[in-house]
Amino acid sequence: MAARNIDQIHFHKLSEGSKPVLVDFWAPWCGYCRRIGPAYDRIADQFSEEIEVVKINIDEEPHLANAEKIEVIPTLVLYKNGNAVDSVVAPESKAAIEAFIHQALHK
């Protein structure tokens, strides 16, 4: 199952829930975002029991991107209990995303 795109309303509902949420802030014109997309979709499948894995298109949700201080894309942010725990900019691979998730979940 691929990571699903969400809007600001769904973001607030998910991020304040009990399950951690990994958000990929991206845009369709971003070549690197498109390149890492298949790996991110595999992460969504692999971690579906532990965390919510979603995407937010910064062109469709510019106010949310600004509120979350997203300056470079792709930026992945892990949220727990409504708070950003950690972030990573332009991860190189699926393995790098996995390492980020494991590190961030233990913060």
N, C-alpha and C positions, 0 to 999 in steps of 0.2 A: 504494500500500500504506500503510495507516494505521500509525502508531506503535503498537507493541505494549506492553501492560502486562506488567511483570516483577515478580518477587519478590526478596527479599534474596539468595537463593542465586544467581540469574541475574545480579543486579546485580554481585556480587563477581566472578563469572567474566568478565563483559563489561568491567568497569572495569579489570581487570588485564590485559586482552588488548592486542594491538598496535594495534587500531583505536580512535580516540577515540570516546567515548560521550557523547551529549547526553541528559540525563535531565530530564524534566518531572515535578516533584513536584506532585501535584494531589490533588483530592478531588471526588467526584461532586456534593456539595452546593455546591461553589464555582461561582457563576455566571460569574465571569470565566474560570475554568478551562474551562468548557464553551464559552464564547464564543471563546476563542483555540484551542480544540481542532482545528477544521478547518484553520486555518493551520498548526498544528503537524504535522498529518497530511501536508500538502503539503510541508513541510520534510523529513519522513521520506522521501517519494518523491524529492525533488530531491537530497538529500545521501546517498542510500543507498550510493553507491560510496565516499564519503569517511569517513563516520561512522555509528555505530549510533545510531538515534534511538528512545528508549524512554520509557515513562511509569511512574511509581511512585505508586500510590494510598496516600497517607499514612495513611488510615484502616485499610488492610490491612497496612501496614508501619510502624507508629508507632515501633518501635525504630530502624529505619533512618533515618527522618526526624529523630529526635532525635540519632542519631549524626552525621548530616550537618549538624546545626544548622539545619534548615529551620524558620523561624519564620513566614513569610508564603507563601501560595500564590496563584497558581502561581509557583514558582521553577524556573528552568532552570539546570542546572549542567553544564558541560563537563568531562569527566574524560579525562586522558591518563596512561597508565602507572599507573593506580590512584590518581592524585591529582586532586583538584578544581583546575582551572586558573582558572576564572572562573565567575561566576553573574550572572544577571539576574532581577529580580523583576517580574512582571506586564508583559511586553513588550507594546507597543501593537498590533503588527501583524506580519505575515509578514516584511516588510522589516526590522523591528527585530530579529527573531530571526536573519535572515540576517546582518545587520551584527554582531550579537553573536558568531555562529559564526565569521565571518571574523576578527574581532578576537581571539577566544579561541584559535583554532587557531595563531595566530602568537606566542603567549606561550611 
